[in-house]
Amino acid sequence: MTTTKASGLAVGVIGAGAWGTALAQALARAGNQEVKLWAREADLAARINETRVNDTYLPGAELDPAIRATSDLAEMAQLPVLLAVVPAQFLASVIGQLPAAERDLVLCAKGIEASSGRLMAEVAAEAAPGSRLAVLSGPTFAHEVAAGLPTAITLACSGGEAQWQRLAPLIASPAFRPYYSDDVIGAEIGGAIKNVLAIACGVAEGLGLGQNARAALIARGYAEMQRFGLARGGRAETLAGLCGLGDLVLTCSSTSSRNFSLGLALGQGKSAAEALAGKSSVAEGAATAPILDDLARREGLDMPIVAAVRRLLEGAAPAGEVVADILSRPLRSEQERLG
């Protein structure tokens, strides 16, 4: 599958958090002549334009001259390609302000809408009618993308190869490589569930359970991801790729992950409220875990790690007790894990 290089379009990123800012930097490196970055706060947009740094969410990263920040959402609506990087729980309210238009809308938030149980593509289909939807997901830490370190991602296109041919040249650079998929559901599920599983791995770290326990959580958590993803119509090969297993391994292995850091605090005895207090960035897994657990129970899917994370977030039991409950589950064949 071949693509041509970016043709100098103006493209937009809605959301000036760490990930949105890093993606704007990646788009500039891909050769786009102008990259507009929408920030909700007018003073943040002004500071970015003046200092060429997002001092609130991505300090230390000097931004490419092609990036221009704005707090005017109407200005973004004129662009033919938008990347939506607002937190999952606010996606509908933000993109719902855009006038209906035939644009490519690339969804970059990883989560499930807590109020409805919908994936982001379902939310966007209602909130931004007429948009051609795609999903960008994979193992990415914002500070590494901003620094130009090698990164590979999945770009899942609801419009198939024709949409890929439009979007890939706008995104790709030697250090930022998108891989094509048409499995939007699988890409979204991988990104949403890995956040919850990263909280579990952080808890294990906070309790001092060791690397063996973390490896087991990743493997068993991946089984839960597959179980849910296949039930929802995602494909196994998608979940085994960058946006599933790849993202899971990264997010479950470093305090650079907001979700892992949240779990670490829970394992060290803090409540969810204490762990989340004062944070400028969002740990998406905290909102995703309860609704994901509800959906799994409704569909008769066994997802004990997800259920355990929910109990911890809701303060139903201390971390040590929740882990003990998982360890006391009945022994069974590993091959049953996907059933």
ChimeraX attribute file (.defattr): number of C-alpha atoms within 10 A of each C-alpha:
attribute: neighborCount
match mode: 1-to-1
recipient: residues
	/A:1	6
	/A:2	7
	/A:3	12
	/A:4	11
	/A:5	16
	/A:6	19
	/A:7	12
	/A:8	14
	/A:9	15
	/A:10	20
	/A:11	24
	/A:12	29
	/A:13	29
	/A:14	28
	/A:15	25
	/A:16	28
	/A:17	24
	/A:18	21
	/A:19	24
	/A:20	26
	/A:21	30
	/A:22	27
	/A:23	26
	/A:24	33
	/A:25	24
	/A:26	24
	/A:27	29
	/A:28	25
	/A:29	21
	/A:30	22
	/A:31	20
	/A:32	22
	/A:33	17
	/A:34	19
	/A:35	27
	/A:36	23
	/A:37	29
	/A:38	28
	/A:39	24
	/A:40	17
	/A:41	12
	/A:42	13
	/A:43	12
	/A:44	21
	/A:45	20
	/A:46	16
	/A:47	15
	/A:48	22
	/A:49	17
	/A:50	11
	/A:51	11
	/A:52	18
	/A:53	19
	/A:54	23
	/A:55	15
	/A:56	14
	/A:57	20
	/A:58	20
	/A:59	11
	/A:60	13
	/A:61	18
	/A:62	16
	/A:63	22
	/A:64	18
	/A:65	13
	/A:66	17
	/A:67	25
	/A:68	20
	/A:69	26
	/A:70	24
	/A:71	21
	/A:72	15
	/A:73	17
	/A:74	12
	/A:75	13
	/A:76	20
	/A:77	18
	/A:78	16
	/A:79	17
	/A:80	16
	/A:81	23
	/A:82	24
	/A:83	24
	/A:84	24
	/A:85	25
	/A:86	27
	/A:87	20
	/A:88	24
	/A:89	20
	/A:90	13
	/A:91	21
	/A:92	20
	/A:93	12
	/A:94	18
	/A:95	21
	/A:96	16
	/A:97	13
	/A:98	17
	/A:99	14
	/A:100	14
	/A:101	15
	/A:102	13
	/A:103	18
	/A:104	21
	/A:105	24
	/A:106	24
	/A:107	25
	/A:108	27
	/A:109	26
	/A:110	29
	/A:111	30
	/A:112	29
	/A:113	22
	/A:114	16
	/A:115	9
	/A:116	9
	/A:117	17
	/A:118	14
	/A:119	19
	/A:120	26
	/A:121	21
	/A:122	15
	/A:123	21
	/A:124	23
	/A:125	14
	/A:126	13
	/A:127	20
	/A:128	23
	/A:129	16
	/A:130	16
	/A:131	20
	/A:132	19
	/A:133	25
	/A:134	27
	/A:135	30
	/A:136	25
	/A:137	26
	/A:138	28
	/A:139	21
	/A:140	21
	/A:141	19
	/A:142	19
	/A:143	19
	/A:144	13
	/A:145	21
	/A:146	23
	/A:147	16
	/A:148	16
	/A:149	12
	/A:150	13
	/A:151	17
	/A:152	19
	/A:153	21
	/A:154	24
	/A:155	29
	/A:156	30
	/A:157	25
	/A:158	19
	/A:159	14
	/A:160	14
	/A:161	15
	/A:162	10
	/A:163	17
	/A:164	24
	/A:165	17
	/A:166	16
	/A:167	21
	/A:168	21
	/A:169	20
	/A:170	25
	/A:171	23
	/A:172	23
	/A:173	21
	/A:174	11
	/A:175	16
	/A:176	19
	/A:177	16
	/A:178	23
	/A:179	16
	/A:180	18
	/A:181	19
	/A:182	20
	/A:183	22
	/A:184	26
	/A:185	23
	/A:186	30
	/A:187	30
	/A:188	30
	/A:189	27
	/A:190	31
	/A:191	30
	/A:192	28
	/A:193	29
	/A:194	31
	/A:195	27
	/A:196	33
	/A:197	30
	/A:198	34
	/A:199	34
	/A:200	32
	/A:201	33
	/A:202	29
	/A:203	28
	/A:204	25
	/A:205	23
	/A:206	21
	/A:207	19
	/A:208	13
	/A:209	14
	/A:210	11
	/A:211	13
	/A:212	8
	/A:213	14
	/A:214	20
	/A:215	15
	/A:216	12
	/A:217	19
	/A:218	21
	/A:219	15
	/A:220	19
	/A:221	26
	/A:222	24
	/A:223	21
	/A:224	25
	/A:225	29
	/A:226	28
	/A:227	20
	/A:228	25
	/A:229	23
	/A:230	17
	/A:231	13
	/A:232	13
	/A:233	13
	/A:234	21
	/A:235	17
	/A:236	15
	/A:237	13
	/A:238	25
	/A:239	28
	/A:240	18
	/A:241	20
	/A:242	25
	/A:243	29
	/A:244	30
	/A:245	25
	/A:246	20
	/A:247	25
	/A:248	30
	/A:249	19
	/A:250	17
	/A:251	27
	/A:252	27
	/A:253	18
	/A:254	16
	/A:255	15
	/A:256	14
	/A:257	21
	/A:258	22
	/A:259	27
	/A:260	29
	/A:261	25
	/A:262	29
	/A:263	36
	/A:264	25
	/A:265	22
	/A:266	29
	/A:267	25
	/A:268	20
	/A:269	17
	/A:270	17
	/A:271	19
	/A:272	17
	/A:273	12
	/A:274	12
	/A:275	18
	/A:276	18
	/A:277	9
	/A:278	8
	/A:279	9
	/A:280	10
	/A:281	14
	/A:282	15
	/A:283	22
	/A:284	22
	/A:285	30
	/A:286	22
	/A:287	21
	/A:288	24
	/A:289	28
	/A:290	22
	/A:291	20
	/A:292	25
	/A:293	21
	/A:294	15
	/A:295	14
	/A:296	20
	/A:297	13
	/A:298	9
	/A:299	12
	/A:300	10
	/A:301	16
	/A:302	18
	/A:303	20
	/A:304	17
	/A:305	23
	/A:306	26
	/A:307	20
	/A:308	23
	/A:309	28
	/A:310	25
	/A:311	17
	/A:312	23
	/A:313	24
	/A:314	14
	/A:315	15
	/A:316	12
	/A:317	13
	/A:318	17
	/A:319	27
	/A:320	15
	/A:321	13
	/A:322	17
	/A:323	19
	/A:324	10
	/A:325	12
	/A:326	13
	/A:327	10
	/A:328	8
	/A:329	9
	/A:330	6
	/A:331	7
	/A:332	8
	/A:333	6
	/A:334	9
	/A:335	8
	/A:336	8
	/A:337	16
	/A:338	16
	/A:339	10
